[in-house]
Protein backbone atom coordinates (compact mmCIF):
# COMPACT_ATOMS: atom_id res chain seq x y z
CA UNK A 1 0.00 0.00 0.00
CA UNK A 2 1.16 3.51 -0.79
CA UNK A 3 0.33 6.71 1.04
CA UNK A 4 0.34 10.06 -0.72
CA UNK A 5 -0.06 13.59 0.59
CA UNK A 6 -2.23 15.97 -1.43
CA UNK A 7 -2.25 19.73 -1.43
CA UNK A 8 -5.47 21.22 0.03
CA UNK A 9 -6.65 22.20 -3.47
CA UNK A 10 -6.13 18.66 -4.69
CA UNK A 11 -8.04 17.23 -1.73
CA UNK A 12 -10.90 19.61 -2.46
CA UNK A 13 -10.91 18.54 -6.12
CA UNK A 14 -11.09 14.87 -5.11
CA UNK A 15 -13.94 15.58 -2.68
CA UNK A 16 -15.85 17.50 -5.35
CA UNK A 17 -15.46 14.69 -7.87
CA UNK A 18 -16.77 12.17 -5.35
CA UNK A 19 -19.66 14.42 -4.29
CA UNK A 20 -20.70 14.92 -7.91
CA UNK A 21 -20.77 11.17 -8.34
CA UNK A 22 -18.20 11.20 -11.09
CA UNK A 23 -16.23 8.54 -9.18
CA UNK A 24 -17.49 6.08 -6.59
CA UNK A 25 -14.26 5.91 -4.62
CA UNK A 26 -10.91 7.63 -4.34
CA UNK A 27 -9.40 4.44 -5.79
CA UNK A 28 -11.57 4.82 -8.90
CA UNK A 29 -10.40 8.40 -9.33
CA UNK A 30 -6.72 7.45 -8.92
CA UNK A 31 -7.04 4.57 -11.40
CA UNK A 32 -8.54 6.95 -13.98
CA UNK A 33 -5.86 9.56 -13.28
CA UNK A 34 -3.12 7.01 -13.95
CA UNK A 35 -4.87 5.76 -17.08
CA UNK A 36 -4.96 9.31 -18.45
CA UNK A 37 -1.34 9.94 -17.47
CA UNK A 38 -0.21 6.73 -19.19
CA UNK A 39 -2.22 7.65 -22.29
CA UNK A 40 -0.67 11.13 -22.37
CA UNK A 41 2.84 9.70 -21.95
CA UNK A 42 2.26 7.26 -24.82
CA UNK A 43 0.95 10.05 -27.03
CA UNK A 44 3.91 12.23 -26.12
CA UNK A 45 6.41 9.44 -26.86
CA UNK A 46 4.77 8.83 -30.23
CA UNK A 47 4.97 12.52 -31.09
CA UNK A 48 8.69 12.62 -30.39
CA UNK A 49 9.28 9.60 -32.60
CA UNK A 50 7.23 11.14 -35.42
CA UNK A 51 9.18 14.40 -35.22
CA UNK A 52 12.51 12.60 -35.38
CA UNK A 53 11.36 10.55 -38.38
CA UNK A 54 10.25 13.68 -40.21
CA UNK A 55 13.54 15.41 -39.54
CA UNK A 56 15.45 12.52 -41.08
CA UNK A 57 13.27 12.40 -44.16
CA UNK A 58 13.64 16.08 -45.10
CA UNK A 59 15.98 16.41 -48.11
CA UNK A 60 18.85 18.86 -47.73
C-alpha positions as CSV (number, residue, x, y, z in Angstrom):
1,X,0.0,0.0,0.0
2,X,1.2,3.5,-0.8
3,X,0.3,6.7,1.0
4,X,0.3,10.1,-0.7
5,X,-0.1,13.6,0.6
6,X,-2.2,16.0,-1.4
7,X,-2.3,19.7,-1.4
8,X,-5.5,21.2,0.0
9,X,-6.7,22.2,-3.5
10,X,-6.1,18.7,-4.7
11,X,-8.0,17.2,-1.7
12,X,-10.9,19.6,-2.5
13,X,-10.9,18.5,-6.1
14,X,-11.1,14.9,-5.1
15,X,-13.9,15.6,-2.7
16,X,-15.8,17.5,-5.4
17,X,-15.5,14.7,-7.9
18,X,-16.8,12.2,-5.4
19,X,-19.7,14.4,-4.3
20,X,-20.7,14.9,-7.9
21,X,-20.8,11.2,-8.3
22,X,-18.2,11.2,-11.1
23,X,-16.2,8.5,-9.2
24,X,-17.5,6.1,-6.6
25,X,-14.3,5.9,-4.6
26,X,-10.9,7.6,-4.3
27,X,-9.4,4.4,-5.8
28,X,-11.6,4.8,-8.9
29,X,-10.4,8.4,-9.3
30,X,-6.7,7.5,-8.9
31,X,-7.0,4.6,-11.4
32,X,-8.5,6.9,-14.0
33,X,-5.9,9.6,-13.3
34,X,-3.1,7.0,-14.0
35,X,-4.9,5.8,-17.1
36,X,-5.0,9.3,-18.4
37,X,-1.3,9.9,-17.5
38,X,-0.2,6.7,-19.2
39,X,-2.2,7.7,-22.3
40,X,-0.7,11.1,-22.4
41,X,2.8,9.7,-22.0
42,X,2.3,7.3,-24.8
43,X,0.9,10.0,-27.0
44,X,3.9,12.2,-26.1
45,X,6.4,9.4,-26.9
46,X,4.8,8.8,-30.2
47,X,5.0,12.5,-31.1
48,X,8.7,12.6,-30.4
49,X,9.3,9.6,-32.6
50,X,7.2,11.1,-35.4
51,X,9.2,14.4,-35.2
52,X,12.5,12.6,-35.4
53,X,11.4,10.6,-38.4
54,X,10.2,13.7,-40.2
55,X,13.5,15.4,-39.5
56,X,15.5,12.5,-41.1
57,X,13.3,12.4,-44.2
58,X,13.6,16.1,-45.1
59,X,16.0,16.4,-48.1
60,X,18.9,18.9,-47.7
